[in-house]
Amino acid sequence: MDFPVSKTQFNEHDGMQLTQYDENGIPRGGPAYYPGQPVNAPGDPDSYEGNFDARTGEPLPHMRRRPDGIIGPALMFVDTDLQSATWRGSVLVLAPRTYSLPTVTLNDGFGPSLPFSAILLDTYKMTAFYRIDIQVKLDVHQEKTVEYKVNNEGPTYRFFVPGQTTPWRFCFWSCNGWSLSVSDKEKKELGGDNVVWDDLLAKHNLVPFHVQVCGGDQLYADKIWNADVWKPWLSIKDKYVRRDAPFTREMALLADDFYFTHYAKCFFLGKFGESMTTLPISCIVDDHDVWDGIGSYPDYLQNSQVFVQLKEYAFKYWRLYQAHTNQQMARQHGYFGAHGYCWLKQFGPYTAALGPDTRYERSLNQIVMPQTYDLMFDRLMQLPQSVKHLVVFLGVPIVYPRLTYIEKTLAGIKSIGLTKISFLAKQKALVNIWGEPELSDDMNDHWTSEVHMEERKQFVLRLQDFARQRNVRVTFVAGDVHCCGAGRFASSSPQLPPERDFRFMAQIVSSAIMNIPPPNLVIRAVHSSAKTYELDRSTDEMMYRLFEQDVNGKAPPNNNTKLLARRNFSSYVENLQNHSMI
C-alpha cells in the first residue's frame, strides 16, 4: 500500500517530527546533490530524508554503496535445480524509480553471460525494489568463483558455488542488532557491531561459504514503538476498546517510512550489507524482524486492528528485503504456508534445508498452523531420493532447558497486578507498554513453553516418522537465545547407536552475532534446569556438556558447561562419505 509523502517524517530517536524547509521551500534532511558531490552534513541517518533526497527519492552519497546511486546488491540463494545441475539465486537492488530496469551480468570463468533482467517488486516514494533472477551451471567436480556486475558497470563482485560432487559449506547466525536496553557503554565493552562479522568474513575469504543462513532477528525493529503516534492508542485503558481501535492513516505513514528506512540502514550500511554482495542469504523470520514478541501476546492484542495492520507492514518489508519477493509473487518464488512464508531448498543433492515461518501464523497457543505442517511434510516426502540429511532452521531452539518456573512466576505477577519486583536488577518494570508481564512473550516464544509442548511433540514425532520412512538424518539449527550450545533428541534405549537411530536429532544453538549475551545469573538459572527430559516413552532429550573451557582459556563461569554466553556464529561442511555435517 503506497501513501503520499507525509508532512511529518519518522526519526528513530525522536519519533514523528515536522519536516523542516529551506528558504526555497525544499524539505531539509540531506543535500540534494547527485551523484556523489561532496556534502557537509549527510542528514539524519535514521530518517528517510537522511538517506534519500527528499525531492527525487535518490540515495544520498553517504548511503550509496555504488557511484551510480544504486543501493545493493544483495545476493540470495534460491535453490539447486538437480535435474539441470543449476544453481539458482537472485539479486536485490534498490534504485530511483526513474532508472531503467537494472541488469546483472555473470562470469563463471567461461566468459560473461547474457544480462539477466530485473522484475519490479515494489516502490516506496521514489525508490524501486528490483529482483534479478540469476543462474549458474554447476561443474561436475569443481567449485566455481562467479564474478558479477550490476548494469555491466561499476564494482565487480563475486560469490562461490559448489560443484555437483563437492561438499556444501554454509554458516548460520542470528540476532544482528541490539536490544533497546543495551547501553552504548555495553556495546563498546563488547567491541561494537562488527567483531564477530569481521571473523565470519575473514573465514569466508579463506574458505568461502556457499550460503549464509540468517536465523532470525536480522534487524531489531522494536524501536518503532517509541514513536508518539502510538500514545493515544496505548493510553486506552479498556483492552477491548483498544483492540477495536482503528489503525490510522498516521500510523500507516509511519509504518511504511520506518520499516523502509530501518531496513535500508541495517542492511546496507554495515558488515551485513557487505557480506550480502559475496555470500548469498537464506532468511527465516523471528520476532525482532517484526517487533519484540510478535505472536506471543494475548488474543486481544494479537487481534487488535493496530497489531494486525502493523504486522502486514513489517512483513511487506521482510518479503522485499529478506525474501526478494512481494505478497503477489511469494508462492511463485517458492514460499509456502497456509498464510506464512516457509521455504524448502536443496543444498545440493544430499542435503535439504527447511526454513519454517514460526511468526506469521503464531498465536499465544500456536506456533505454526496445522495446514502449514501438512504442506511442509507433503514437500518433505517429495524430496529426491538422493537426500540423506535434512537441516531444519528455527528461530528459537526446539531442544532447550525448561523455563516452567519462570512462566509460573510471571503468571502470578499478572494475576496480582504486580508491576515491579525490587530484587530484579536496576528495579526495571516487569510490565511492558501493553500492560503485560515484560518477560511473558519471551517465555511464550519458546517451543518448550507449556502452551506449545504438545505442538512441539507432534512436530518432532512427524519428523521422526519422516526420518524413518526416508532413512534421512534430521538436524536442528536455531538461534534467538544469545548464547551457544548443543542438545539432542534420541531413542531412550542406550544400546542404540546414533547412526542407527531415526529418533536421533541434534540441535545446534548459535546466537548472537551482534547482540549482548545474557548475564551469568540468567545462564546459571537456565543451566540448572538443563536436565534430561522425556518427549515420549521412546524419546528423551538433553543438552550436551560442551564447554569445558571458555574462549579466554578459563573454565566457564560457575562451570556452566552446557550453554556459553558469548557472541558467535556457526559453520557447517557436508561430509559426503557418511552424509553428516562437520
URFEN-V401641 format. One record per pair of residues at least 6 apart in sequence whose C-alpha atoms are under 6 Angstrom apart, sorted by the first residue. I is the first residue (numbers start at 0). J is the second residue. Records with the same first field share a line. If there is no record, write none. Layout:
# URFEN-V401641
I = J  J
This chain:
# URFEN-V401641
7 = 16  17  18
8 = 15  16
9 = 15  46
10 = 45  46
11 = 45
14 = 226  227
19 = 26  27
20 = 26  27
28 = 42  48  49
29 = 41  42  49
31 = 52
35 = 60
42 = 49
43 = 49
44 = 50
47 = 260
50 = 58  59  62
51 = 57  58  59
56 = 125  126
57 = 95
63 = 70
64 = 70
69 = 93  94
70 = 92  93
71 = 92
72 = 91  92  276
73 = 90  91  275  276
74 = 89  90  275  276  279
75 = 88  89  279  280
76 = 88  279  280
77 = 87  88
78 = 87  344  345
79 = 85  86  87  345
84 = 137
85 = 135  136  137
86 = 134  135
87 = 134
88 = 132  133
89 = 131  132  133
90 = 130  131
91 = 129  130
92 = 129
93 = 127  128
94 = 126  127
95 = 125  126  127
96 = 125  126  127
100 = 117
101 = 117  150
102 = 114  115  116  117  149  150
103 = 114  115  148  149  150
104 = 112  114  147  148
105 = 111  112  146  147
106 = 145  146
107 = 145
116 = 131
117 = 129  130  131
118 = 129  130
119 = 129
120 = 128  129
121 = 127  128
122 = 128
137 = 162
138 = 162
139 = 162  163
140 = 162  164
141 = 162
142 = 160  161  162
143 = 159  160
144 = 158  159
145 = 157  158  159
146 = 156  157
147 = 155  156  157
148 = 155
157 = 277
158 = 277
159 = 209
160 = 209
166 = 573
167 = 572  573
168 = 208  209  571  572
169 = 208  209  210  211  570  571
170 = 211  569  570
171 = 211  212  568  569
172 = 213  214  512  568
173 = 213  214  215  478  510  511  512
174 = 216  217  511  512
175 = 217  218  512  513
176 = 218  219  513  514
177 = 514
192 = 513
195 = 512
210 = 278  279  280
211 = 280
212 = 280  281  282
213 = 282
214 = 283  394
215 = 283  284  285  394
216 = 285  287  288
218 = 288
219 = 287  288
220 = 287  288  290
221 = 290  291
235 = 241
242 = 299  303
243 = 303
245 = 304
246 = 304  305
266 = 272
283 = 354
285 = 394
286 = 292  293
289 = 313
292 = 440
294 = 361  362
295 = 362  363  440  443
296 = 363
318 = 324  325
319 = 325
334 = 340  341  342
335 = 341
336 = 371
337 = 370  371
339 = 359
340 = 356
341 = 354  355  356
342 = 353  354
343 = 352  353
344 = 351  352
345 = 351
348 = 385  386
349 = 385  386  387
350 = 386  388  389
351 = 389
352 = 389  390
353 = 391
354 = 392
357 = 366  367
360 = 367
361 = 367
364 = 450
387 = 471
388 = 471  472  473
389 = 473
390 = 473  474  475
391 = 475
392 = 475  476  477
393 = 477
394 = 477  478  479
395 = 477  478  479
396 = 477
397 = 446
400 = 528  529
401 = 447
418 = 428  429  430
419 = 428  429
429 = 436  437
430 = 436  437
431 = 437
463 = 502
466 = 501
467 = 501
473 = 504
474 = 504  505
475 = 506
476 = 506  507
477 = 508
478 = 508  509  510
479 = 510
481 = 510  511  516
482 = 510  563  564  565
483 = 508  509  510  562  563
484 = 508  561  562
485 = 506  507  508  542  543
486 = 505  506  541  542  543
487 = 504  505  506  540  541
488 = 503  504  539  540
489 = 502  503  538  539
490 = 502  537  538
491 = 537  538  539
497 = 503
509 = 568
510 = 567
511 = 566  567
512 = 566  567  568
516 = 564  565
531 = 540  541
532 = 539  540
533 = 539
543 = 561
544 = 560  561
545 = 560  561
546 = 560
547 = 560
548 = 554  555
549 = 555
571 = 581
572 = 580  581
573 = 580
574 = 580
